Amino acid sequence: MATAAAIWEKRFHHRKQYRTMSGGSSTRKVLPLIFLGAPGTGKGTQAVEISRRMGIPHISTGAIFRENVRQETPLGALAKKFMDKGELVSDEVVNKMVMERLAQPDCATGFLLDGYPRTVSQAEALRDVLKQKDQGAPVVVNLKVPYDVIVNRLSGRRTCPTCHRVYNLRTKPPSRDGVCNADGTELAQRSDDREEAIRERLIAYELLTAPLLDFYRRIGSLLQLDGEQPPEKITEELGGLLGEI
């Protein structure tokens, strides 16, 4: 099986960077990035660090939802109806929210999507928009972690209700058992971090999002990395690969 580095070299090296001229000066652009992975793979942590290193916006669909709901936008109101009923927000609403964000000036030279697309239908909508914008096919990174490891990771997560610091009983425990280091508040476990809820989330991921791997594999945009490695090692590997854009 080819390594991620070999796949990168074969598929993307010939267009590792390109420039657009504006007002007589050159502006570096990077190919759009998409981070995929089941809940608990650490893709959010990696997305924050890689977007910072590359100087491109990190676009999280969760953050977009919260901002639209907070500002009571028409799209936010539509999304809230789905969320209040415990349903997934429709592809149509999600697509419109994301496309509005991608139309902002800071996305003109590149961006990193975290949590989108989640379905093949969303991926097709994004493909069409990127073609219209002439931004190139995205580079898609999938962090692979066995589901049993994910359950073990997430079921150990605890959160401070006061300051919202996050701990993990196995990998990042508080100094004193069961209470926050910062304010002494008793730590709580989110309902969706209980084992039965985690397994339900993984089933939903397998049904809806995993087919995206086949979609992006067919067009040659997929890089798969071992998500069981220490976070800093994953960041180093990603930095080496994606720094070539």
C-alpha positions as CSV (number, residue, x, y, z in Angstrom):
1,M,0.0,0.0,0.0
2,A,1.4,3.4,-0.9
3,T,2.3,5.8,1.9
4,A,0.5,9.1,2.4
5,A,3.7,10.8,1.3
6,A,3.9,8.8,-1.9
7,I,0.2,9.5,-2.7
8,W,0.8,13.2,-2.1
9,E,3.9,13.2,-4.4
10,K,2.1,11.5,-7.2
11,R,-1.2,13.4,-7.1
12,F,-0.4,16.9,-5.9
13,H,3.3,17.7,-6.3
14,H,2.9,19.0,-9.8
15,R,0.6,21.8,-8.5
16,K,1.9,22.2,-5.0
17,Q,1.5,26.0,-5.2
18,Y,0.1,28.6,-7.5
19,R,-0.1,32.3,-7.5
20,T,-2.6,34.9,-8.7
21,M,-1.7,38.3,-9.7
22,S,-3.5,41.2,-8.1
23,G,-2.4,44.8,-8.5
24,G,1.0,43.8,-9.7
25,S,1.8,41.6,-6.7
26,S,1.6,37.9,-6.2
27,T,-0.6,36.2,-3.6
28,R,0.0,32.7,-2.5
29,K,-3.0,30.4,-2.7
30,V,-3.4,26.9,-1.3
31,L,-5.7,24.1,-2.4
32,P,-8.9,23.8,-0.2
33,L,-8.4,21.4,2.7
34,I,-11.0,19.0,4.2
35,F,-10.4,17.1,7.4
36,L,-12.5,14.0,7.8
37,G,-12.7,11.4,10.6
38,A,-15.2,10.0,13.0
39,P,-15.9,11.8,16.3
40,G,-12.9,11.4,18.7
41,T,-10.2,11.0,16.0
42,G,-8.7,14.4,16.9
43,K,-9.4,16.1,13.6
44,G,-10.5,19.3,15.3
45,T,-7.3,19.6,17.2
46,Q,-5.2,19.1,14.1
47,A,-7.4,21.5,12.0
48,V,-6.8,24.3,14.5
49,E,-3.0,23.8,14.4
50,I,-2.7,23.2,10.7
51,S,-4.8,26.3,9.7
52,R,-2.7,28.4,12.1
53,R,0.5,27.2,10.5
54,M,-0.7,27.7,6.9
55,G,-2.4,31.0,7.6
56,I,-5.8,30.0,6.3
57,P,-9.2,30.1,8.1
58,H,-10.4,27.1,10.0
59,I,-14.1,26.7,9.2
60,S,-16.0,24.5,11.6
61,T,-19.6,23.8,10.8
62,G,-20.4,23.6,14.5
63,A,-19.1,27.2,14.9
64,I,-21.1,28.3,11.8
65,F,-24.3,26.8,13.3
66,R,-23.8,28.4,16.6
67,E,-23.1,31.8,15.1
68,N,-26.1,31.8,12.8
69,V,-28.4,30.7,15.7
70,R,-26.9,33.4,18.0
71,Q,-27.4,36.1,15.4
72,E,-30.9,34.8,14.7
73,T,-30.3,34.7,10.9
74,P,-32.9,33.1,8.6
75,L,-30.6,30.2,8.1
76,G,-30.0,30.0,11.9
77,A,-33.7,29.8,12.5
78,L,-34.1,27.0,10.0
79,A,-31.1,25.1,11.5
80,K,-32.6,25.5,15.1
81,K,-35.8,23.9,14.0
82,F,-33.9,20.7,13.1
83,M,-31.7,20.9,16.1
84,D,-34.6,21.4,18.6
85,K,-36.2,18.2,17.2
86,G,-32.9,16.3,17.6
87,E,-32.6,15.9,13.8
88,L,-29.7,16.5,11.5
89,V,-29.8,19.8,9.8
90,S,-30.8,19.4,6.1
91,D,-28.1,19.4,3.4
92,E,-29.7,22.4,1.8
93,V,-29.4,24.5,5.0
94,V,-25.9,23.3,5.8
95,N,-24.7,24.0,2.2
96,K,-26.1,27.5,2.2
97,M,-24.4,28.3,5.6
98,V,-21.0,27.0,4.4
99,M,-21.2,28.7,1.0
100,E,-21.9,32.0,2.7
101,R,-18.8,31.5,4.8
102,L,-16.7,30.5,1.8
103,A,-17.7,33.7,0.0
104,Q,-16.0,35.9,2.6
105,P,-12.7,37.5,1.5
106,D,-10.4,35.5,3.9
107,C,-11.3,32.3,2.1
108,A,-10.0,33.6,-1.3
109,T,-6.5,32.2,-0.9
110,G,-7.5,28.9,0.9
111,F,-9.4,27.4,3.8
112,L,-9.7,24.3,5.9
113,L,-13.1,22.7,6.4
114,D,-13.7,20.7,9.6
115,G,-17.0,18.9,9.8
116,Y,-18.1,19.5,6.2
117,P,-19.0,17.9,4.0
118,R,-20.7,15.1,5.9
119,T,-22.6,13.5,3.1
120,V,-21.9,12.8,-0.6
121,S,-24.6,15.3,-1.5
122,Q,-22.8,18.0,0.4
123,A,-19.5,17.0,-1.2
124,E,-21.1,17.3,-4.7
125,A,-22.4,20.8,-3.8
126,L,-18.9,21.8,-2.6
127,R,-17.3,20.4,-5.8
128,D,-19.6,22.5,-8.0
129,V,-18.8,25.7,-6.0
130,L,-15.0,25.1,-6.1
131,K,-15.2,24.7,-9.8
132,Q,-17.1,28.0,-10.2
133,K,-14.5,29.7,-8.1
134,D,-11.6,28.0,-9.9
135,Q,-10.1,27.0,-6.5
136,G,-9.0,23.5,-7.5
137,A,-10.0,20.1,-6.2
138,P,-9.7,19.8,-2.4
139,V,-7.0,17.9,-0.5
140,V,-8.9,15.5,1.9
141,V,-7.3,14.2,5.0
142,N,-8.9,11.3,6.9
143,L,-7.7,10.4,10.4
144,K,-8.1,6.7,11.0
145,V,-8.8,5.4,14.5
146,P,-10.4,2.1,15.4
147,Y,-13.9,2.6,16.9
148,D,-13.0,0.8,20.1
149,V,-10.2,3.3,20.7
150,I,-12.6,6.2,20.0
151,V,-15.1,4.8,22.5
152,N,-12.3,4.6,25.1
153,R,-11.2,8.1,24.4
154,L,-14.5,9.9,24.4
155,S,-16.0,8.0,27.4
156,G,-13.2,9.3,29.5
157,R,-13.9,12.9,28.7
158,R,-15.0,15.2,31.5
159,T,-15.9,18.9,31.3
160,C,-16.0,21.7,33.9
161,P,-19.5,23.3,33.8
162,T,-18.1,26.6,35.0
163,C,-15.0,27.3,32.9
164,H,-15.6,24.7,30.2
165,R,-12.1,23.2,30.5
166,V,-11.9,19.7,29.1
167,Y,-10.1,16.8,30.8
168,N,-9.8,13.1,30.0
169,L,-9.6,10.6,32.9
170,R,-7.1,8.4,31.0
171,T,-4.9,10.9,29.1
172,K,-5.4,14.3,30.7
173,P,-6.8,13.8,34.2
174,P,-7.4,16.6,36.7
175,S,-4.9,17.0,39.6
176,R,-7.7,16.1,42.0
177,D,-10.0,13.3,41.2
178,G,-13.3,14.6,39.7
179,V,-12.8,18.3,40.1
180,C,-11.5,21.1,37.9
181,N,-8.0,22.3,38.4
182,A,-8.9,25.9,37.9
183,D,-12.0,26.4,40.1
184,G,-12.7,23.2,41.9
185,T,-16.0,22.7,40.3
186,E,-17.1,19.1,40.1
187,L,-16.5,17.7,36.5
188,A,-19.4,16.5,34.4
189,Q,-19.8,14.0,31.6
190,R,-21.7,15.1,28.6
191,S,-24.6,12.9,27.7
192,D,-23.2,12.2,24.2
193,D,-19.9,11.1,25.8
194,R,-21.5,8.0,27.4
195,E,-20.5,4.8,25.8
196,E,-24.0,3.9,24.3
197,A,-24.3,7.4,22.9
198,I,-20.8,7.3,21.4
199,R,-21.6,4.0,19.6
200,E,-24.8,5.5,18.2
201,R,-22.8,8.5,16.9
202,L,-20.3,6.1,15.2
203,I,-23.1,4.2,13.6
204,A,-24.5,7.5,12.2
205,Y,-21.0,8.4,11.0
206,E,-20.6,5.0,9.2
207,L,-23.9,5.4,7.4
208,L,-23.6,9.1,6.4
209,T,-20.0,10.2,6.3
210,A,-17.9,7.1,5.6
211,P,-19.1,6.9,2.0
212,L,-17.3,10.2,1.5
213,L,-14.1,8.3,1.6
214,D,-15.0,6.4,-1.5
215,F,-16.2,9.6,-3.2
216,Y,-12.8,11.3,-2.6
217,R,-10.8,8.2,-3.2
218,R,-12.3,7.9,-6.7
219,I,-11.1,11.4,-7.6
220,G,-7.7,10.9,-6.1
221,S,-7.9,13.5,-3.4
222,L,-7.7,11.3,-0.3
223,L,-4.8,11.1,2.2
224,Q,-5.3,8.6,5.1
225,L,-3.2,9.0,8.3
226,D,-2.9,6.9,11.4
227,G,-4.9,8.9,14.1
228,E,-3.6,6.7,16.9
229,Q,-0.3,8.4,16.9
230,P,0.5,11.1,19.5
231,P,-1.1,14.4,18.4
232,E,2.3,16.2,17.9
233,K,3.5,13.4,15.6
234,I,0.3,13.7,13.5
235,T,0.8,17.4,13.3
236,E,4.4,16.9,12.2
237,E,3.3,14.5,9.5
238,L,0.5,16.7,8.3
239,G,2.8,19.7,8.3
240,G,5.3,17.9,6.1
241,L,2.6,16.8,3.6
242,L,0.4,19.9,3.5
243,G,3.3,22.3,3.6
244,E,3.9,21.3,0.0
245,I,0.7,22.9,-1.2
